[in-house]
Amino acid sequence: MSAKTDYILRSLQKIRNKKWEFFIVSRIIHALDDDEIEFVTQQYVRKKSGAYALTDLYFPQFDLHLEIDEPHHEQEVAKEKDTLRTRDIVLATGHTIERLKTQNDDKTLKSLSEVRREVDEFVKRIRIQKARKFDFLPWNFETRYSPEPVIERGFVRIADNVVFRKQIDAMRCFGFKGKGWQRGAWGIPDSDYYLWFPRLFEHGMWRNELSEDGKVIHERAINSAGRVSITKQRRAIREDPNRKAIVFAKAKDALGYSLLRYVGTFQPRMTETDPDVISFDRIKTCEKVRI
């Protein structure tokens, strides 16, 4: 079984217990019958307002999300938010979020034929988008997380939702020539920049948080080892206040695969009132590659 086939089957298996969602997503994928169109089930997004949403189906090539409103949908979303901090989060800059309702306004369920019709209309719109997209790139599962397309393009940008599986893939976009890396940061030679790979949730001696608008990272020590590290970092910041972090945040997708997503370039604040915290302000949403 190919990796792409396994991904597709696991994506559908993930939602098998949600009856309407499984029916609708499966019908969309089967009706499209197009291996060039990438899809993601259960994708977290941060909207322009800063609020989070769990979208049931996401098409990265079209910046398009579909939310399926089932009975008790709000309760399901509330449950999912409990695991938000460990999930991959897409910044929905300029994305379209559509909704497909399984209930009428009077709370009665729609007929199966009516839902089929609305699903088929949605499929038609996707096909039209593909036909009209002059720069459409077919879904190549093997190169989806490769640094080569990013290097060829010449930059990483939040709006492009750049994602890698391995640290060295991100590092290769900035001149790394080695064979492996397992640390939390890497300094770009002859530069004031470094790559930082934080977990944006509680882990070990840290509780790192990305603000809802994506503009600030708070690095908080939660034990003595973390406080020692904070002290060392403050000293390094004072010695080199121009240091900037190109941040690829660690997360997992809905299937449990590890991801590293570019969330911006950040610079530490020179003043901080809390001795256990260092805050980093986003200064760029796009960064040129260095090879």
C-alpha positions as CSV (number, residue, x, y, z in Angstrom):
1,M,0.0,0.0,0.0
2,S,1.4,3.4,-0.9
3,A,1.8,6.2,1.6
4,K,-0.9,8.3,-0.1
5,T,-3.4,5.4,-0.1
6,D,-2.8,4.8,3.6
7,Y,-3.3,8.5,4.2
8,I,-6.6,8.6,2.4
9,L,-7.9,5.4,4.1
10,R,-6.9,6.6,7.5
11,S,-8.4,10.1,6.9
12,L,-11.8,8.5,6.2
13,Q,-11.4,6.0,9.0
14,K,-10.8,8.8,11.4
15,I,-14.4,10.1,10.9
16,R,-16.2,6.8,10.6
17,N,-18.2,7.3,13.9
18,K,-19.6,10.7,12.8
19,K,-22.4,9.5,10.5
20,W,-23.3,12.6,8.5
21,E,-19.7,13.8,8.3
22,F,-18.5,10.3,7.1
23,F,-21.3,10.2,4.5
24,I,-20.7,13.7,3.1
25,V,-16.9,13.6,3.1
26,S,-16.8,10.1,1.5
27,R,-19.3,11.3,-1.1
28,I,-17.2,14.3,-1.9
29,I,-14.0,12.3,-2.3
30,H,-15.6,9.6,-4.4
31,A,-17.5,12.2,-6.6
32,L,-14.4,14.2,-7.2
33,D,-12.5,11.0,-8.2
34,D,-9.4,13.1,-8.6
35,D,-6.0,12.1,-7.2
36,E,-4.6,15.5,-8.0
37,I,-6.8,17.3,-5.4
38,E,-5.4,17.2,-1.8
39,F,-7.7,17.0,1.2
40,V,-7.4,17.1,5.0
41,T,-10.0,15.9,7.4
42,Q,-10.5,17.7,10.8
43,Q,-8.3,20.7,10.3
44,Y,-7.9,23.3,12.9
45,V,-7.8,26.9,11.6
46,R,-7.3,30.2,13.1
47,K,-9.7,32.7,11.5
48,K,-8.9,36.4,10.8
49,S,-10.7,37.3,14.0
50,G,-8.3,35.2,16.1
51,A,-11.0,32.6,16.9
52,Y,-10.4,28.9,16.2
53,A,-12.6,26.5,14.2
54,L,-12.4,22.8,13.5
55,T,-13.2,22.4,9.8
56,D,-14.3,18.9,8.7
57,L,-12.7,19.1,5.3
58,Y,-9.9,21.3,4.0
59,F,-8.6,21.7,0.4
60,P,-5.1,23.3,0.7
61,Q,-4.8,24.0,-3.0
62,F,-7.9,26.2,-3.0
63,D,-7.7,27.6,0.5
64,L,-11.1,26.2,1.0
65,H,-12.7,24.7,4.1
66,L,-16.0,22.9,4.6
67,E,-17.8,22.7,7.9
68,I,-20.6,20.1,8.2
69,D,-23.3,21.2,10.7
70,E,-24.7,18.0,12.2
71,P,-27.1,17.9,15.1
72,H,-25.2,18.8,18.3
73,H,-22.4,20.2,16.2
74,E,-21.5,22.8,18.8
75,Q,-21.0,20.3,21.5
76,E,-18.7,18.2,19.3
77,V,-16.6,21.3,18.5
78,A,-16.4,22.1,22.2
79,K,-15.0,18.6,22.9
80,E,-12.5,18.9,20.1
81,K,-11.2,22.2,21.5
82,D,-9.9,20.2,24.5
83,T,-7.1,18.8,22.3
84,L,-6.5,22.1,20.4
85,R,-3.0,22.7,21.8
86,T,-1.6,19.4,20.4
87,R,-3.1,19.9,16.9
88,D,-1.8,21.4,13.8
89,I,-3.2,24.9,13.2
90,V,-3.6,26.6,9.8
91,L,-3.8,30.4,9.7
92,A,-6.8,31.0,7.5
93,T,-5.5,34.1,5.8
94,G,-7.9,34.8,2.9
95,H,-9.4,31.3,3.1
96,T,-13.0,30.5,2.3
97,I,-15.0,28.6,4.9
98,E,-18.3,27.1,3.6
99,R,-20.9,25.3,5.6
100,L,-23.2,22.4,4.7
101,K,-26.2,22.0,7.1
102,T,-27.9,18.6,7.7
103,Q,-30.8,20.3,9.3
104,N,-33.5,22.7,8.1
105,D,-34.1,26.0,9.9
106,D,-36.9,24.3,11.9
107,K,-34.4,21.8,13.2
108,T,-35.8,18.9,11.2
109,L,-33.3,16.7,9.3
110,K,-32.9,17.3,5.6
111,S,-33.7,14.4,3.3
112,L,-30.8,12.3,2.0
113,S,-31.6,13.4,-1.5
114,E,-31.4,17.0,-0.5
115,V,-28.0,16.5,1.2
116,R,-26.7,14.6,-1.9
117,R,-27.8,17.5,-4.1
118,E,-25.9,20.1,-1.9
119,V,-22.9,17.9,-1.8
120,D,-22.8,17.5,-5.5
121,E,-23.1,21.3,-6.0
122,F,-20.1,21.7,-3.7
123,V,-18.2,19.1,-5.8
124,K,-19.0,21.1,-8.9
125,R,-17.6,24.3,-7.4
126,I,-14.3,22.5,-6.5
127,R,-14.0,21.3,-10.1
128,I,-14.6,24.8,-11.4
129,Q,-11.9,26.2,-9.1
130,K,-9.4,23.6,-10.3
131,A,-10.2,24.4,-13.9
132,R,-9.8,28.1,-13.4
133,K,-6.7,28.0,-11.2
134,F,-3.9,28.7,-13.7
135,D,-1.1,27.9,-11.1
136,F,-2.8,24.7,-9.9
137,L,-0.2,22.2,-8.6
138,P,-1.3,18.5,-8.5
139,W,-1.2,16.8,-5.1
140,N,2.1,14.9,-4.9
141,F,2.1,13.1,-1.6
142,E,5.7,12.2,-1.8
143,T,6.9,15.8,-2.2
144,R,4.2,17.5,-0.1
145,Y,6.6,18.0,2.8
146,S,9.8,18.3,0.7
147,P,11.9,21.5,0.9
148,E,12.6,21.5,-2.8
149,P,9.4,23.3,-3.9
150,V,10.0,25.9,-1.2
151,I,13.6,26.4,-2.2
152,E,12.6,26.7,-5.9
153,R,9.9,29.3,-4.9
154,G,12.5,31.3,-2.9
155,F,10.6,32.0,0.3
156,V,8.5,30.6,3.1
157,R,5.2,32.4,3.9
158,I,2.5,31.9,6.5
159,A,-0.2,32.3,3.8
160,D,1.2,29.3,2.0
161,N,0.9,27.1,5.0
162,V,4.4,25.7,4.7
163,V,4.8,22.4,6.5
164,F,7.7,19.9,6.9
165,R,8.0,16.6,8.6
166,K,11.6,16.8,9.7
167,Q,13.7,19.6,11.2
168,I,16.5,19.2,8.5
169,D,13.9,19.8,5.8
170,A,13.2,23.2,7.2
171,M,16.9,23.8,7.8
172,R,17.8,22.9,4.2
173,C,15.8,26.0,3.1
174,F,18.3,28.1,5.1
175,G,21.6,26.5,4.0
176,F,22.0,23.4,6.3
177,K,24.2,20.8,4.6
178,G,24.3,18.1,7.4
179,K,22.5,14.8,7.6
180,G,20.5,15.1,10.8
181,W,19.4,17.4,13.7
182,Q,17.5,16.8,16.9
183,R,17.8,20.0,18.9
184,G,15.3,22.7,19.5
185,A,17.1,25.4,17.5
186,W,19.7,25.9,14.9
187,G,21.7,29.1,14.2
188,I,22.0,30.2,10.5
189,P,25.8,30.7,9.9
190,D,27.0,34.3,9.5
191,S,23.5,35.6,10.4
192,D,21.5,37.1,13.3
193,Y,18.8,34.5,12.5
194,Y,18.2,31.1,13.9
195,L,15.5,28.4,13.3
196,W,13.4,27.6,16.4
197,F,11.2,24.4,16.7
198,P,9.0,25.0,19.8
199,R,6.1,22.9,20.9
200,L,3.3,25.4,21.4
201,F,1.9,23.6,24.4
202,E,3.1,22.3,27.7
203,H,6.1,20.0,27.4
204,G,9.0,19.2,29.7
205,M,10.1,22.4,31.4
206,W,8.1,24.8,29.1
207,R,4.6,25.9,28.4
208,N,4.8,27.8,25.1
209,E,1.8,29.6,23.8
210,L,1.0,31.3,20.5
211,S,-1.4,34.2,20.9
212,E,-4.8,33.9,19.2
213,D,-3.8,36.5,16.5
214,G,-0.5,34.6,15.9
215,K,1.6,37.7,16.6
216,V,3.2,36.7,20.0
217,I,4.9,33.6,21.4
218,H,5.2,33.4,25.2
219,E,7.9,31.0,26.4
220,R,7.1,30.2,30.0
221,A,9.3,28.2,32.4
222,I,7.3,25.8,34.6
223,N,10.1,24.3,36.7
224,S,13.6,25.2,38.0
225,A,15.3,23.9,34.9
226,G,13.2,26.1,32.7
227,R,14.0,29.1,34.9
228,V,17.7,28.4,34.6
229,S,17.3,28.3,30.8
230,I,15.3,31.6,30.9
231,T,18.2,33.3,32.7
232,K,20.7,32.1,30.2
233,Q,18.4,33.2,27.3
234,R,18.0,36.7,28.8
235,R,21.8,37.0,29.0
236,A,22.2,36.0,25.4
237,I,19.5,38.4,24.3
238,R,21.2,41.3,26.1
239,E,24.5,40.3,24.3
240,D,22.9,40.1,20.9
241,P,19.6,42.0,20.9
242,N,19.3,41.6,17.1
243,R,18.8,37.9,17.2
244,K,15.6,36.8,15.3
245,A,13.9,33.4,15.3
246,I,12.4,31.8,12.2
247,V,9.8,29.6,13.9
248,F,8.5,26.2,12.7
249,A,6.1,25.1,15.4
250,K,5.8,21.4,16.3
251,A,2.4,19.9,16.2
252,K,0.5,16.8,15.0
253,D,-2.2,16.5,12.4
254,A,-5.5,14.7,12.9
255,L,-3.9,11.4,12.1
256,G,-1.1,11.8,14.6
257,Y,1.7,12.6,12.1
258,S,4.3,15.1,13.4
259,L,4.4,18.4,11.6
260,L,6.6,21.6,11.6
261,R,4.6,24.6,10.4
262,Y,6.1,28.0,9.7
263,V,4.3,30.5,11.9
264,G,6.4,33.6,11.3
265,T,9.7,35.2,12.2
266,F,9.9,36.5,15.8
267,Q,12.2,38.8,17.9
268,P,12.4,38.7,21.7
269,R,11.2,41.6,23.7
270,M,13.9,43.5,25.5
271,T,11.7,44.2,28.5
272,E,9.7,41.6,30.4
273,T,8.1,42.0,33.8
274,D,7.6,38.3,34.5
275,P,10.9,36.6,35.4
276,D,9.6,33.2,34.2
277,V,8.6,34.4,30.7
278,I,10.2,35.5,27.6
279,S,7.8,37.0,24.9
280,F,8.6,37.0,21.2
281,D,6.9,39.4,18.8
282,R,6.3,38.5,15.2
283,I,8.1,40.8,12.9
284,K,7.7,38.9,9.6
285,T,5.2,36.6,7.9
286,C,7.5,35.8,5.0
287,E,11.1,34.8,4.9
288,K,13.5,34.4,2.0
289,V,15.3,31.1,1.8
290,R,19.1,30.9,2.0
291,I,21.0,28.2,0.1
